[in-house]
Amino acid sequence: MNKKYDYLVVGSGLYGATFAYLATRQGKRCMVIDKRPQLGGNLYCEQIEGINVHKYGAHIFHTSNKKVWNFVNSITEFNRYTNSPVANFKGQLYNLPFNMNTFYQMWGVTTPAEAMAKLDEQRAEAAAKMKDDGVTVPRNLEEQARILIGEDIYERLIKGYTEKQWGRPCVDLPAFIIKRLPVRLVFDNNYFNDKYQGVPIGGYNKLIAGLLDGIETKTGTDFFTNRLYWEGLADTIVFTGKIDEYYGYCYGKLEYRTVRFEEEVLDMPNYQGNAVVNYTEKDVPYTRIIEHKHFEMFGSEVYNSSKTLISKEYSTEWKDGMEPYYPVNDDRNNSLYCQYKALADKEKRVIFGGRLAEYRYYDMHQIVECLLERFRSE
């Protein structure tokens, strides 16, 4: 018996919306459902005081793949936003990523040779300390970071922020979390190395609306409350939620980190002069402050409105009822995920896609790239 749809897409975030768009372009019939009251998943923006607020955290699209960049711009035009975050440690400001501006602010050095000499000196000290402890390979994140970037930057710009982000001491975190730290011996505050970056003009809702234009969607709809009905509608299920939930947590629950946001509208046109400011000392409870207008307003545009909106971000352990954000890819969770993936690999009519279904962190461009490749090869 023919099903009503070729694909039932569970979740309207970037993976689900892009999948539905590309499948529809190939003549497939798609239905997209989402348990939230709006489309877009974590890309959803709410307009407040004329500002497009990234309700689930800051999203900056970046890629070096011209096909990916052309694709998203074919849906809606992106602006020129360049991610240049600032770190605040006890009131002192440092540019990120680590570059000559950072090294000048940290040590007063003005040339690449001076900066490298300081870095090499502190790296050597870290290696000597490990040798004294009888080890040659970093045993935890703290040792890994000191070997890569030295004591001063680790203590001021990495340790407190990382411990807030993960909710545990750096000495208890695996070394692989910081496999490498970018060091740039130039005065360049552009966080990404990618050739293209920006934010949709008018917010991410325009991207999602463009991807889902003409496709049947239903919000406020939980797949699991009437699972048999939804499964009976389509030949194939595209599932973008938590893979452990799909299988009824039969092997146990995977762990996540989540983020809580405190929003505040301020009676001023410009609060911090930058979209992203990280607070790297541990005693400050939030990890960063986002000032949303700076994603889309530049120069004198910032002062066209008399108000601004900031979001303070607090990282915490995920519990039932919270939104899962970041997979905790330690040995225990990776092993558990492999059990669920073994079940998923046997499925004949279910496609698992996205960070929750695949239990891995994706940047947005990686989602788009993998789907463009998938549909190109089909």
Disulfide bonds with the S-S distance in Angstrom:
none
